[in-house]
């Protein structure tokens, strides 16, 4: 099945975050209405956390039964538990601590409990084992089929913590890897791989700001995932690019939709 690709452009980052939050509520409600527990993969970064803050403040979030949502992470900074730079910490402060979530359904990636960078390998293995245990027979794979995977991207095209020309971008078998020597701090991370991300029904790529414009244009213009990893982040049914005007500035006219 060929994934459907949609591009939505908003006037600015605040509007993009609010619109993404509204879309997410609708998607979660639809999955629950179908009698399933949604599986949601969270992301960090400015726009990713802004979406969670919009979810928290928007009245529509009450439409979701938050006790029946499974939460995962696409990547994590391998820092001490509770470190303010961890995606988990930021997501809890922005959203999860304010909702009646089931703690057993919140699945953060491991933290550095004193091992230093070498501990990221064990954290990656542990998360891969957790995902395998969460997968149902009908998922037909080593990870759950995620309903929505939220992803940010970097100016050079990285997504999750899969960076251009890094060992992680070449990974074809493992679902979770430790990432060392990241070109932006902190240098040690844990990340889903592109094959694991591609187990998602829908992948939503959130990108705002002019610094992302060149990579957005390259990814949507057909660049390979080794050079622009976000180009390899696709859903089985849909890949949704949620951009603001600045991030979409270098798209060719035939790929640029009207401002939403």
TIBALO-260234 format. One record per residue (C-alpha): residue number from 1; residue in one letter; x, y, z. Coordinates in Angstrom, 2 decimals. Layout:
<sites>
pos code u v w
NUM A X Y Z;
...
</sites>
This chain:
<sites>
pos code u v w
1 X 0.00 0.00 0.00;
2 X 1.32 3.42 -0.96;
3 X 1.18 5.88 1.87;
4 X -0.88 9.00 1.36;
5 X 1.08 12.21 1.78;
6 X -0.66 15.38 2.91;
7 X 0.89 18.80 3.45;
8 X -0.82 21.45 5.58;
9 X 0.64 24.93 5.97;
10 X -0.39 27.31 8.75;
11 X 0.41 30.97 9.15;
12 X 2.72 30.56 12.13;
13 X 3.98 28.14 14.79;
14 X 1.26 28.89 17.34;
15 X -1.50 28.20 14.85;
16 X 0.29 25.06 13.66;
17 X 0.56 23.73 17.22;
18 X -3.09 24.46 18.02;
19 X -4.27 22.88 14.78;
20 X -2.14 19.78 15.34;
21 X -3.58 19.42 18.84;
22 X -7.12 19.66 17.48;
23 X -6.34 17.07 14.81;
24 X -4.86 14.77 17.43;
25 X -7.95 14.93 19.64;
26 X -10.09 13.98 16.65;
27 X -7.82 11.08 15.75;
28 X -7.72 9.71 19.30;
29 X -11.50 9.98 19.64;
30 X -11.97 8.17 16.33;
31 X -9.72 5.29 17.43;
32 X -11.54 4.99 20.75;
33 X -14.91 5.11 19.00;
34 X -13.76 2.11 16.98;
35 X -13.27 0.23 20.25;
36 X -9.48 0.35 20.41;
37 X -6.91 1.88 22.74;
38 X -4.93 4.48 20.75;
39 X -1.18 4.08 20.63;
40 X 0.47 7.48 20.48;
41 X 4.18 8.19 20.03;
42 X 5.25 11.53 21.51;
43 X 8.07 13.78 20.42;
44 X 10.06 16.55 22.06;
45 X 11.34 19.82 20.70;
46 X 9.71 23.20 20.66;
47 X 6.80 22.41 18.36;
48 X 6.26 18.93 19.80;
49 X 5.89 20.22 23.34;
50 X 3.81 23.18 22.10;
51 X 1.30 20.69 20.69;
52 X 1.05 18.98 24.07;
53 X 0.55 22.33 25.80;
54 X -2.23 23.14 23.35;
55 X -3.80 19.76 24.10;
56 X -3.73 20.55 27.78;
57 X -5.27 24.01 27.45;
58 X -7.84 23.26 24.76;
59 X -11.37 22.34 25.86;
60 X -11.61 19.54 23.29;
61 X -9.20 17.32 25.19;
62 X -12.06 16.26 27.46;
63 X -13.45 14.29 24.52;
64 X -10.63 11.76 24.90;
65 X -10.67 9.00 27.53;
66 X -7.08 9.54 28.62;
67 X -7.11 6.49 30.88;
68 X -7.22 4.43 27.70;
69 X -4.35 5.85 25.65;
70 X -0.96 4.16 25.35;
71 X 1.94 6.62 25.27;
72 X 5.37 5.94 23.80;
73 X 8.32 8.11 22.79;
74 X 10.12 8.33 19.47;
75 X 13.42 9.24 21.06;
76 X 14.93 10.41 24.31;
77 X 17.91 12.30 25.56;
78 X 19.90 9.89 27.71;
79 X 20.06 12.03 30.82;
80 X 19.28 11.55 34.50;
81 X 15.68 10.80 35.51;
82 X 13.70 14.02 35.74;
83 X 16.28 16.09 33.89;
84 X 14.46 19.08 32.39;
85 X 15.97 18.35 28.98;
86 X 14.43 14.88 28.77;
87 X 11.48 14.58 26.41;
88 X 9.65 12.58 29.07;
89 X 10.06 15.34 31.66;
90 X 8.84 18.00 29.26;
91 X 5.86 15.90 28.12;
92 X 4.83 15.22 31.71;
93 X 5.01 18.90 32.59;
94 X 3.19 19.99 29.44;
95 X 0.44 17.38 29.43;
96 X 0.66 14.02 31.15;
97 X 0.80 15.31 34.74;
98 X -2.46 17.16 34.10;
99 X -4.49 14.28 32.72;
100 X -5.97 11.15 34.30;
101 X -3.59 8.87 32.41;
102 X -3.01 5.28 33.46;
103 X 0.65 5.13 34.61;
104 X 0.83 1.57 33.29;
105 X 0.10 2.90 29.82;
106 X 2.92 5.49 29.85;
107 X 6.09 3.96 28.43;
108 X 9.12 6.29 28.71;
109 X 12.56 5.35 27.48;
110 X 15.26 4.64 30.02;
111 X 17.28 7.32 31.78;
112 X 20.91 7.58 32.83;
113 X 20.97 6.28 36.40;
114 X 24.73 6.70 36.73;
115 X 26.03 4.47 33.96;
116 X 27.04 7.30 31.65;
117 X 26.78 7.00 27.87;
118 X 27.41 3.25 27.84;
119 X 24.09 2.72 29.57;
120 X 22.22 3.89 26.50;
121 X 22.80 0.51 24.86;
122 X 20.95 -1.28 27.66;
123 X 18.20 1.35 27.61;
124 X 17.71 0.79 23.88;
125 X 17.56 -2.98 24.32;
126 X 15.09 -2.63 27.19;
127 X 12.81 -0.39 25.14;
128 X 12.94 -2.77 22.19;
129 X 11.92 -5.59 24.54;
130 X 9.07 -3.47 25.94;
131 X 7.79 -2.73 22.43;
132 X 7.96 -6.39 21.48;
133 X 5.96 -7.29 24.58;
134 X 3.36 -4.64 23.73;
135 X 2.89 -5.90 20.17;
136 X -0.18 -8.02 19.57;
137 X -0.26 -11.02 17.22;
138 X -2.27 -8.97 14.72;
139 X 0.50 -6.36 14.65;
140 X 2.66 -8.86 12.74;
141 X 5.92 -7.33 13.87;
142 X 8.34 -6.50 16.67;
143 X 6.60 -3.29 17.74;
144 X 2.98 -2.25 18.25;
145 X 1.28 -0.70 15.26;
146 X 1.21 2.93 16.40;
147 X -1.87 4.94 15.49;
148 X -0.06 8.28 15.37;
149 X 3.65 8.96 15.63;
150 X 4.48 12.61 16.22;
151 X 7.90 13.65 14.94;
152 X 9.88 16.84 14.80;
153 X 12.81 17.44 12.52;
154 X 16.09 19.30 12.59;
155 X 17.42 21.88 10.14;
156 X 19.71 19.23 8.65;
157 X 16.87 16.74 8.25;
158 X 17.18 14.50 11.31;
159 X 14.06 13.08 12.92;
160 X 13.70 11.36 16.29;
161 X 17.45 10.96 16.94;
162 X 18.27 9.53 13.54;
163 X 20.83 11.90 12.04;
164 X 22.07 12.14 8.45;
165 X 24.73 9.56 7.51;
166 X 24.76 8.19 11.09;
167 X 24.81 4.47 11.93;
168 X 21.16 4.71 13.03;
169 X 19.97 5.74 9.58;
170 X 21.38 2.53 8.11;
171 X 19.68 0.29 10.70;
172 X 17.31 -2.23 9.14;
173 X 16.80 -4.84 11.85;
174 X 16.73 -3.27 15.30;
175 X 13.71 -1.23 16.38;
176 X 15.49 0.90 18.99;
177 X 19.11 2.00 19.05;
178 X 21.50 3.96 21.21;
179 X 22.83 7.01 19.41;
180 X 26.26 8.37 20.34;
181 X 28.06 11.49 19.19;
182 X 24.94 13.40 18.17;
183 X 25.87 16.64 16.43;
184 X 23.63 18.59 18.80;
185 X 23.62 18.22 22.59;
186 X 23.20 16.04 24.47;
187 X 25.41 13.67 22.49;
188 X 23.87 10.43 23.77;
189 X 20.30 9.46 22.93;
190 X 17.96 6.51 22.51;
191 X 15.79 6.43 19.40;
192 X 13.31 4.43 17.43;
193 X 14.73 3.47 14.07;
194 X 13.10 4.31 10.76;
195 X 11.78 0.73 10.33;
196 X 10.04 1.03 13.71;
197 X 8.62 4.45 12.84;
198 X 7.28 3.02 9.60;
199 X 5.11 0.64 11.65;
200 X 2.84 3.64 12.33;
201 X -0.55 3.98 10.68;
202 X 0.00 7.73 10.53;
203 X 3.23 9.71 10.89;
204 X 2.82 13.43 11.56;
205 X 5.90 15.55 10.93;
206 X 5.82 18.89 12.75;
207 X 8.13 21.57 11.41;
208 X 8.10 25.32 11.94;
209 X 10.57 28.11 11.30;
210 X 12.73 29.16 8.39;
211 X 15.66 27.04 9.58;
212 X 13.69 23.94 8.55;
213 X 12.70 25.17 5.09;
214 X 15.58 23.69 3.10;
215 X 15.31 20.23 4.69;
216 X 11.52 20.23 4.29;
217 X 11.91 21.01 0.59;
218 X 14.53 18.30 0.15;
219 X 12.52 15.66 2.02;
220 X 9.36 16.40 0.09;
221 X 11.31 16.73 -3.14;
222 X 12.53 13.15 -3.09;
223 X 15.77 13.20 -1.11;
224 X 17.01 9.88 0.22;
225 X 16.73 9.02 3.91;
226 X 20.47 8.59 4.40;
227 X 21.04 12.28 3.66;
228 X 17.66 13.52 4.96;
229 X 16.37 10.94 7.48;
230 X 12.96 12.58 7.88;
231 X 12.30 11.59 4.28;
232 X 12.20 7.98 5.46;
233 X 9.64 8.62 8.19;
234 X 6.40 7.49 6.60;
235 X 3.17 5.98 7.85;
236 X 1.59 2.85 6.41;
237 X -1.57 4.78 5.54;
238 X -0.72 8.45 5.83;
239 X 2.21 10.81 6.24;
240 X 1.06 14.27 7.32;
241 X 3.38 17.26 7.14;
242 X 2.21 20.04 9.46;
243 X 4.19 23.16 8.63;
244 X 4.10 26.86 9.18;
245 X 4.61 29.39 6.41;
246 X 8.32 29.79 7.18;
247 X 9.07 26.05 7.09;
248 X 7.20 25.73 3.79;
249 X 8.92 28.74 2.20;
250 X 11.19 26.72 -0.12;
251 X 8.62 24.23 -1.35;
252 X 7.92 24.39 -5.08;
253 X 4.58 25.90 -5.97;
254 X 3.06 22.57 -6.98;
255 X 3.67 21.20 -3.46;
256 X 2.55 24.27 -1.55;
257 X -1.09 24.20 -0.45;
258 X -3.04 27.33 0.52;
259 X -2.47 28.59 4.05;
260 X -4.85 26.73 6.36;
</sites>
